[in-house]
Amino acid sequence: MKVRRQSSRIVKPCYEGNPPPTTRHIRLSVFDTVTFNTHIAVIYVFKPPMTPNAAVEQGLRTVLAEYREWAGRLGRDDEGHRVILLNDEGVRFIEATVDCTLEEVMPFKPSSTLLSLHPSLNGVEELVQVQLTRFTCGSMVLGFTAHHLVADGQSTSNFLIAWGRAARGLNIDPLPLHDRAIFTPRDPPVFEFEHRGVEFMTKRPNDKLQLPIFEPLLEGGKDENVIVHKAHFTREFLSNLKVKASSAHDKPYTYSTFESLLAHLWRTITKARGLNDYEMTEVRISVNGRSRLIPRVSNEYFGNLVLWAFPRAGVRELLQEPLHHAAKLIHDSVTKVNDSYFKSFIDFASSKEEEMKDLVPTANMSKSVLSPNMEVDSWLRFPFYELDFGGGSPFLFMPSYFPVEGMLFLLPSFIGDGSIDAIVPLFEHNLDSFKKSCYSLD
């Protein structure tokens, strides 16, 4: 598949009436500054009939008038704080074509081929980039990249849905809530939980700076030994897995599909890696704070509102204990990231410079190998499939190619029957072992 880029330009917001001033800025919240300082790329596939590029572009101009942050740039204020400059400099908009039908290249697999379907992530100033790639059959692929410091998955999916509505000439919905100053520390602050070594770590003199994105991986320097595998889990398998995870001899508890599947993947990947019995392994799990903070924060809040749970176990313990043991570790760890924990984090992250001196976020994308640990990004609850430019919902949605060993993505299968696809990057020599046991309930 050879992608030919036909045009590249900057698209700016289109306002009704007088445009707002372009000298304002928004200071990043404590949740923005602690998240991954990187771009994330996703791929949407639409079958014909598909809305013309001009209508998609006009919808983008319209929606950027409400979601101005995406049309801005990252910078610093007079006090040195990270901010989003509301300068309306715009987003990158690329049009491209492919001399084949979609059917000839389907199914899309997690491979470096996906990189040609979205703009480069190397040295990018734009906070959002868009690439529309048209196939000879009329199908279209949307390659979308967005900077994580600006918004998390919930906010990004809201923006995409609103963009689709704008392209169809409908009212923009959902409308974003822009106030990032709502997370104020208590007086006096209460550091109820430990945040050093969790969200923050002490910067060491020889630590490498975090790369803007997996640059050595995405720009041609990928580790040839890492294979990105897609595992498909049927609704029937997930149902049986959930029953197995929830069947304990003492105090049985019904674990969620997410908890059950992640427990299974944690054990299966740990076994496939062949780790030493006495090593420790942990999983980094994103926890959305909107429904956990009291009072609840609306889903329309635009920005980042995520912290992490870190279930941890010894390798021997994880593999010898039954599945429900791993599910309980995950459940208990996530449950602890509650209102009290979020407020303790706000107090700590908002404390004076002396408290935060030499601390940097632990959320760092510069590693290409996570073993013996794992990271999981669950996109199971985000309404990404609700994006509609006028030709219907996407046929397929998936992350781009991120060959980082141990960094998993969970997303609803495009089949739409409740099944789940897991994107699992592993070393090539561990992959056969994973494949042999990932569909086993033993």
C-alpha positions, 0 to 999 in steps of 0.5 A, spaced: 500 500 500 503 506 497 500 512 500 500 519 496 499 525 500 496 530 495 496 536 499 498 539 506 495 545 510 493 549 516 486 549 518 484 554 523 477 555 527 471 559 523 467 563 528 461 566 527 461 574 528 468 577 531 473 572 533 476 572 540 483 575 542 489 570 540 493 573 546 490 568 552 492 562 555 490 556 559 494 553 564 495 546 564 492 543 570 496 538 575 492 532 571 495 535 565 502 536 567 503 529 570 500 525 564 504 522 558 508 528 554 507 525 547 502 525 541 497 519 540 495 517 534 489 513 532 486 510 525 478 510 523 476 506 517 470 508 513 466 505 508 462 509 502 458 513 501 463 518 505 462 525 506 467 529 501 473 532 504 471 539 504 465 538 508 470 534 513 474 540 513 469 545 514 466 541 520 473 541 523 474 549 522 467 549 525 468 545 531 475 548 533 471 554 534 469 551 541 475 546 542 480 552 541 485 548 545 486 544 539 488 550 535 493 553 539 500 551 541 504 549 548 508 554 551 509 557 558 507 563 562 511 569 565 511 564 571 514 558 567 508 554 568 506 550 562 500 553 558 496 552 552 496 558 548 490 560 545 493 563 538 489 559 533 495 557 529 491 551 527 491 544 526 495 540 520 490 537 515 493 532 510 489 529 504 492 523 501 490 517 496 491 510 495 491 506 488 487 500 491 481 498 494 480 498 501 478 490 500 485 489 497 489 491 504 484 489 509 484 487 515 489 492 517 494 489 522 498 492 527 504 494 523 509 499 520 504 500 514 499 504 519 504 509 520 503 512 513 496 513 514 497 519 519 502 525 519 509 524 522 509 525 529 516 527 529 518 535 531 510 537 531 508 543 533 501 542 532 497 539 537 492 536 532 493 533 525 489 530 521 490 525 514 484 523 510 486 518 505 481 516 500 481 509 496 479 507 489 473 504 492 470 510 495 473 508 502 476 513 507 481 512 512 482 518 518 489 518 521 488 523 527 494 525 532 493 529 538 497 531 544 496 528 550 497 534 555 491 537 552 486 532 553 485 524 555 481 519 551 474 521 554 475 529 552 478 526 545 472 522 543 468 528 545 471 532 540 471 527 535 463 526 536 462 534 536 467 534 529 462 529 526 456 533 528 459 539 525 461 536 518 453 534 518 451 541 519 448 539 526 449 543 533 456 542 536 454 536 541 457 535 546 460 542 548 466 542 552 467 545 559 474 549 559 475 550 566 482 547 568 482 551 575 477 547 578 482 542 581 484 547 587 488 544 593 485 544 600 487 549 606 491 546 609 493 540 604 492 533 606 497 528 603 493 522 605 497 517 600 504 517 598 505 520 591 513 520 590 514 513 587 507 513 584 505 519 580 512 522 581 519 520 581 526 524 583 529 526 577 536 523 576 542 527 573 543 522 567 536 520 566 534 521 558 529 527 557 522 524 555 521 523 547 515 527 544 513 520 542 516 513 540 521 517 535 526 512 534 520 507 534 515 511 529 521 514 525 524 507 522 528 505 528 523 500 531 526 494 535 525 488 530 524 483 536 518 486 538 512 484 534 505 487 535 500 482 536 492 482 535 488 477 540 481 477 539 476 475 545 469 473 543 463 474 547 463 467 549 470 467 551 469 473 555 463 470 559 466 464 561 473 468 563 468 472 567 465 466 571 472 463 572 475 469 575 469 470 579 469 463 582 472 464 589 472 459 594 471 464 599 467 471 599 465 470 591 465 477 587 463 478 580 469 481 577 468 486 571 469 483 564 475 488 564 478 486 570 477 478 568 480 479 561 486 484 564 487 478 570 488 473 564 492 477 560 497 479 566 498 472 567 499 469 560 504 475 558 508 474 565 508 466 563 510 467 556 516 472 558 519 466 562 520 471 568 524 469 574 519 466 580 522 471 584 521 477 580 516 483 581 511 485 576 506 490 576 500 493 571 499 501 570 492 502 569 489 508 567 483 510 572 478 516 570 477 521 575 470 524 573 466 519 576 470 518 582 471 525 585 466 528 589 462 532 587 462 528 580 466 532 574 462 532 568 464 527 562 464 534 558 470 536 562 475 538 557 482 536 559 486 530 563 483 527 569 486 520 569 491 517 575 493 510 575 492 504 579 498 499 580 496 492 582 503 488 583 505 481 585 511 476 585 511 472 579 510 466 582 504 468 586 501 471 580 502 464 576 501 459 582 494 462 585 488 462 581 485 467 576 481 470 581 487 472 585 489 476 579 482 479 578 482 481 586 489 485 586 486 489 580 480 490 583 482 492 589 488 497 586 483 500 582 478 501 587 483 505 592 484 510 586 478 514 589 475 521 591 480 521 597 486 519 593 484 524 587 484 530 592 490 527 596 494 528 589 491 535 587 494 537 594 501 534 593 501 536 586 499 543 587 504 544 593 510 549 593 516 548 589 520 546 594 515 540 595 516 538 588 523 540 587 527 535 582 520 531 581 518 528 574 512 524 572 513 517 572 508 517 566 514 517 561 514 514 554 521 513 552 522 506 554 521 501 549 521 495 553 516 495 559 518 487 562 517 485 567 511 490 568 505 492 563 501 498 561 494 497 559 490 503 555 483 501 556 478 504 550 472 500 552 468 505 554 470 511 550 464 512 544 470 512 539 465 509 534 460 514 534 464 519 530 459 520 524 461 525 518 455 523 514 456 516 511 455 512 518 459 510 523 466 507 522 467 500 520 474 500 524 477 503 529 484 502 532 491 505 535 496 506 530 503 502 531 506 502 537 511 497 538 513 498 545 513 491 549 508 490 554 504 496 552 497 493 551 491 497 548 484 494 549 478 496 544 471 493 542 472 489 536 469 492 530 464 486 529 460 490 534 458 484 538 461 485 545 467 482 543 474 485 545 481 486 541 487 486 545 493 489 542 499 486 545 506 487 543 511 482 545 518 480 544 518 475 538 521 469 542 515 470 547 509 470 542 508 463 540 508 461 548 503 467 549 499 464 543 498 457 545 495 460 552 491 466 551 485 462 549 486 457 554 481 457 561 486 452 564 
